[in-house]
Amino acid sequence: MVEDVVGCKWSLGVLAAVRNGVRRPGAIERSLPGLTTKVLNERLRKLVRFGLLEREVYPETPPRVEYRLTPFGARFAEVLDGIERLDRELTAQEVPRSRPPATRSGTSGNRGS
């Protein structure tokens, strides 16, 4: 489940949008340029199936549907926040990577005789 959610940029974007208060499918789609209705619907169904989002259908005409994080979805979002913090820390540190020592090759012909 984690791999399926984290490995998909649209799933993460949809979760972020819902978390930021964008609850209706049309608004979610507009908030994520490049996201198609088909992919959005697939992602929403999958996130509901995983228990990260809940879907509420209002008995109105025309029908209105809204999504919100479940308690499990909120906990999952906290885990993602922790991963993002770690990523920022690593980026800020810019740990210099040690290079392997240069090897001398006897075939170069540039020996100082």
Backbone as JSON, one array per atom type, in Angstrom:
{
  "sequence": "MVEDVVGCKWSLGVLAAVRNGVRRPGAIERSLPGLTTKVLNERLRKLVRFGLLEREVYPETPPRVEYRLTPFGARFAEVLDGIERLDRELTAQEVPRSRPPATRSGTSGNRGS",
  "N": [[0.83, -1.18, 0.0], [1.87, 1.28, 0.87], [3.95, 1.65, -0.98], [2.47, 1.87, -3.33], [1.08, 4.25, -2.92], [3.07, 6.19, -2.24], [4.73, 5.89, -4.4], [3.44, 7.11, -6.48], [3.0, 10.11, -8.03], [0.6, 11.44, -8.33], [-1.11, 10.41, -6.37], [0.09, 11.33, -4.02], [-0.17, 14.07, -4.46], [-2.97, 14.34, -4.54], [-3.63, 13.55, -1.93], [-2.32, 15.62, -0.54], [-3.78, 17.84, -1.46], [-6.38, 17.32, -0.47], [-5.81, 17.29, 2.22], [-5.17, 19.94, 2.54], [-7.61, 21.11, 2.46], [-9.05, 21.01, 0.08], [-11.72, 19.53, -1.16], [-13.6, 18.63, -3.04], [-13.96, 16.73, -6.05], [-13.68, 18.1, -8.6], [-12.41, 20.47, -7.85], [-10.06, 19.44, -6.77], [-8.92, 18.35, -9.06], [-8.51, 20.71, -10.58], [-6.6, 21.89, -8.98], [-4.3, 20.5, -9.41], [-2.36, 20.69, -11.92], [-2.32, 19.02, -15.02], [-3.33, 16.63, -14.15], [-5.64, 14.22, -15.0], [-9.21, 13.63, -15.29], [-9.85, 10.92, -15.34], [-7.55, 9.67, -14.18], [-7.58, 10.95, -11.69], [-10.01, 9.97, -10.62], [-9.35, 7.23, -10.45], [-7.24, 7.35, -8.57], [-8.56, 8.46, -6.34], [-10.44, 6.44, -5.77], [-8.67, 4.36, -5.1], [-7.32, 5.44, -2.86], [-9.44, 5.66, -1.09], [-10.08, 2.95, -0.86], [-7.75, 2.02, 0.4], [-8.14, 3.15, 2.83], [-7.33, 5.7, 3.46], [-8.67, 7.98, 2.68], [-12.03, 9.19, 3.06], [-15.19, 9.01, 1.52], [-17.88, 11.1, 0.93], [-21.18, 11.28, -0.04], [-23.55, 13.59, -0.89], [-27.07, 13.92, -0.59], [-28.18, 15.48, -2.91], [-29.33, 17.45, -5.71], [-27.71, 18.74, -8.39], [-25.78, 15.74, -7.65], [-23.46, 15.88, -4.94], [-20.13, 15.3, -4.07], [-17.71, 14.74, -1.62], [-14.39, 14.51, -0.29], [-12.43, 13.45, 2.48], [-9.71, 13.25, 4.82], [-9.22, 10.21, 6.56], [-8.9, 9.14, 10.02], [-6.75, 7.34, 9.98], [-5.6, 8.12, 7.55], [-4.74, 10.69, 8.24], [-2.76, 10.07, 10.07], [-1.02, 8.7, 8.36], [-0.31, 10.8, 6.68], [1.19, 12.29, 8.47], [3.42, 10.66, 8.72], [4.44, 10.9, 6.13], [5.07, 13.61, 6.26], [7.2, 13.5, 8.08], [9.09, 12.11, 6.56], [9.5, 13.98, 4.56], [10.65, 16.05, 6.08], [13.07, 14.83, 6.84], [14.22, 14.58, 4.3], [14.56, 17.29, 3.63], [16.43, 18.0, 5.6], [18.63, 16.4, 4.87], [19.17, 17.49, 2.36], [19.83, 20.1, 3.08], [22.16, 19.71, 4.5], [23.94, 18.85, 2.6], [25.95, 16.81, 2.3], [29.29, 16.27, 1.63], [30.4, 14.08, -0.8], [32.71, 11.52, -0.61], [35.36, 10.95, -2.82], [36.65, 8.16, -4.56], [40.11, 7.25, -4.25], [42.38, 8.35, -6.76], [43.5, 6.14, -9.24], [46.6, 4.87, -10.33], [47.7, 4.2, -13.5], [49.75, 2.03, -15.24], [49.87, 2.2, -17.92], [49.69, 4.66, -19.07], [51.9, 6.12, -19.94], [52.88, 8.55, -19.08], [54.91, 8.89, -17.17], [57.05, 10.36, -14.88], [60.22, 10.33, -15.77]],
  "CA": [[0.0, 0.0, 0.0], [2.73, 2.46, 0.95], [4.64, 1.8, -2.26], [1.5, 2.31, -4.32], [0.74, 5.65, -2.66], [4.26, 7.04, -2.31], [5.31, 5.77, -5.73], [2.6, 7.79, -7.47], [2.97, 11.54, -7.74], [-0.77, 11.93, -8.24], [-1.66, 10.04, -5.06], [0.62, 12.27, -3.04], [-0.78, 15.37, -4.73], [-4.38, 14.28, -4.13], [-3.62, 13.57, -0.46], [-1.95, 16.98, -0.1], [-4.89, 18.74, -1.74], [-7.45, 17.05, 0.5], [-5.29, 17.72, 3.52], [-5.2, 21.4, 2.56], [-8.99, 21.59, 2.45], [-9.7, 20.85, -1.22], [-12.47, 18.31, -0.89], [-14.45, 18.2, -4.16], [-13.13, 16.21, -7.14], [-13.36, 19.11, -9.61], [-11.43, 21.4, -7.26], [-8.79, 18.7, -6.67], [-8.38, 18.27, -10.43], [-8.01, 22.04, -10.96], [-5.44, 22.26, -8.16], [-3.15, 19.69, -9.83], [-2.25, 20.78, -13.37], [-1.87, 17.8, -15.69], [-4.11, 15.49, -13.66], [-6.88, 14.0, -15.76], [-10.36, 13.15, -14.52], [-9.74, 9.46, -15.23], [-6.53, 9.33, -13.19], [-8.07, 11.41, -10.39], [-11.0, 9.0, -10.12], [-8.62, 6.02, -10.06], [-6.5, 7.63, -7.33], [-9.51, 8.62, -5.24], [-10.95, 5.1, -5.41], [-7.61, 3.6, -4.44], [-7.07, 6.03, -1.54], [-10.58, 5.25, -0.26], [-9.92, 1.5, -0.61], [-6.67, 1.86, 1.37], [-8.56, 3.7, 4.12], [-6.7, 7.0, 3.7], [-9.71, 8.99, 2.47], [-13.41, 8.76, 3.1], [-16.01, 9.66, 0.5], [-19.24, 11.4, 1.38], [-22.08, 11.69, -1.11], [-24.67, 14.35, -0.34], [-28.3, 13.65, -1.35], [-28.6, 16.73, -3.54], [-29.36, 17.43, -7.16], [-26.91, 17.59, -8.78], [-25.09, 15.12, -6.52], [-22.2, 16.48, -4.5], [-19.25, 14.33, -3.42], [-16.54, 15.33, -0.97], [-13.43, 13.57, 0.3], [-11.65, 13.96, 3.62], [-8.79, 12.26, 5.4], [-9.65, 9.4, 7.69], [-7.88, 9.2, 11.07], [-5.57, 6.63, 9.47], [-5.01, 8.98, 6.52], [-4.04, 11.78, 8.92], [-1.51, 9.48, 10.61], [-0.17, 8.43, 7.2], [0.21, 12.11, 6.24], [2.25, 12.66, 9.42], [4.61, 9.88, 8.34], [4.97, 11.56, 4.94], [5.71, 14.85, 6.72], [8.48, 13.13, 8.65], [10.0, 11.79, 5.45], [9.83, 15.26, 3.91], [11.6, 16.75, 6.96], [14.37, 14.17, 6.68], [14.74, 14.95, 2.99], [15.05, 18.69, 3.72], [17.66, 17.98, 6.41], [19.71, 15.85, 4.05], [19.47, 18.46, 1.31], [20.47, 21.26, 3.71], [23.51, 19.34, 4.93], [24.79, 18.69, 1.42], [27.1, 16.03, 2.73], [30.19, 16.03, 0.5], [30.64, 12.65, -1.03], [34.13, 11.28, -0.81], [35.69, 10.3, -4.09], [37.68, 7.12, -4.39], [41.41, 7.76, -4.66], [42.73, 8.13, -8.18], [44.42, 5.0, -9.41], [47.62, 5.11, -11.35], [47.75, 3.15, -14.5], [51.08, 1.94, -15.83], [49.77, 2.24, -19.38], [49.48, 6.01, -19.58], [53.1, 6.63, -20.59], [53.23, 9.87, -18.56], [55.7, 8.74, -15.94], [58.15, 11.33, -14.8], [61.45, 9.59, -15.71]],
  "C": [[0.87, 1.24, 0.0], [3.43, 2.71, -0.38], [3.7, 2.33, -3.33], [1.16, 3.78, -4.14], [1.95, 6.54, -2.87], [4.87, 7.0, -3.71], [4.52, 6.48, -6.82], [2.5, 9.27, -7.13], [1.54, 12.05, -7.61], [-1.4, 11.58, -6.9], [-1.19, 11.01, -3.99], [0.0, 13.65, -3.22], [-2.23, 15.42, -4.29], [-4.46, 14.32, -2.6], [-3.31, 14.97, 0.06], [-3.1, 17.95, -0.33], [-6.01, 18.56, -0.72], [-7.03, 17.52, 1.89], [-5.34, 19.24, 3.66], [-6.61, 21.96, 2.39], [-9.69, 21.53, 1.11], [-10.41, 19.51, -1.18], [-13.27, 17.78, -2.09], [-13.57, 17.78, -5.34], [-12.74, 17.26, -8.19], [-12.31, 20.08, -9.11], [-10.07, 20.72, -7.13], [-8.14, 18.67, -8.04], [-7.81, 19.62, -10.87], [-6.76, 22.42, -10.18], [-4.17, 21.52, -8.56], [-3.04, 19.7, -11.35], [-1.67, 19.49, -13.97], [-2.63, 16.56, -15.26], [-5.4, 15.39, -14.46], [-7.97, 13.48, -14.84], [-10.26, 11.64, -14.3], [-8.74, 9.07, -14.15], [-6.96, 9.78, -11.81], [-9.06, 10.4, -9.81], [-10.35, 7.69, -9.69], [-7.92, 6.22, -8.72], [-7.46, 7.75, -6.15], [-10.07, 7.27, -4.8], [-9.91, 4.3, -4.64], [-7.35, 4.13, -3.03], [-8.22, 5.73, -0.58], [-10.43, 3.78, 0.11], [-8.84, 1.23, 0.43], [-7.03, 2.42, 2.74], [-7.92, 5.03, 4.45], [-7.7, 8.15, 3.57], [-11.07, 8.35, 2.69], [-14.2, 9.62, 2.12], [-17.39, 9.88, 1.07], [-20.04, 11.93, 0.2], [-23.27, 12.38, -0.45], [-25.91, 14.12, -1.21], [-28.88, 14.94, -1.93], [-28.7, 16.51, -5.04], [-28.79, 18.75, -7.64], [-26.17, 17.02, -7.57], [-23.77, 15.81, -6.21], [-21.42, 15.41, -3.74], [-18.08, 15.09, -2.83], [-15.69, 14.23, -0.36], [-12.75, 14.25, 1.48], [-10.76, 12.85, 4.13], [-9.48, 11.48, 6.49], [-8.62, 9.59, 8.81], [-6.59, 8.48, 10.64], [-4.85, 7.46, 8.41], [-4.24, 10.14, 7.14], [-2.73, 11.26, 9.51], [-0.52, 9.2, 9.48], [0.46, 9.73, 6.71], [1.32, 12.58, 7.18], [3.54, 11.91, 9.11], [5.26, 10.51, 7.11], [5.65, 12.88, 5.29], [7.09, 14.58, 7.31], [9.51, 12.81, 7.59], [10.43, 13.07, 4.75], [10.83, 16.06, 4.76], [12.99, 16.14, 6.84], [15.02, 14.54, 5.35], [15.29, 16.38, 3.0], [16.34, 18.76, 4.52], [18.84, 17.48, 5.59], [20.13, 16.83, 2.97], [20.22, 19.65, 1.89], [21.91, 20.94, 4.11], [24.46, 19.25, 3.76], [26.09, 17.99, 1.78], [28.02, 15.79, 1.54], [30.47, 14.54, 0.38], [32.11, 12.46, -1.31], [34.33, 10.55, -2.12], [36.73, 9.24, -3.83], [39.02, 7.69, -4.87], [41.69, 7.42, -6.11], [43.72, 6.98, -8.26], [45.4, 5.35, -10.51], [47.68, 3.92, -12.27], [49.14, 3.16, -15.14], [51.04, 2.06, -17.35], [49.7, 3.65, -19.93], [50.71, 6.58, -20.27], [53.53, 7.98, -20.08], [53.98, 9.76, -17.25], [56.82, 9.75, -15.96], [59.47, 10.63, -14.67], [62.6, 10.41, -15.36]]
}
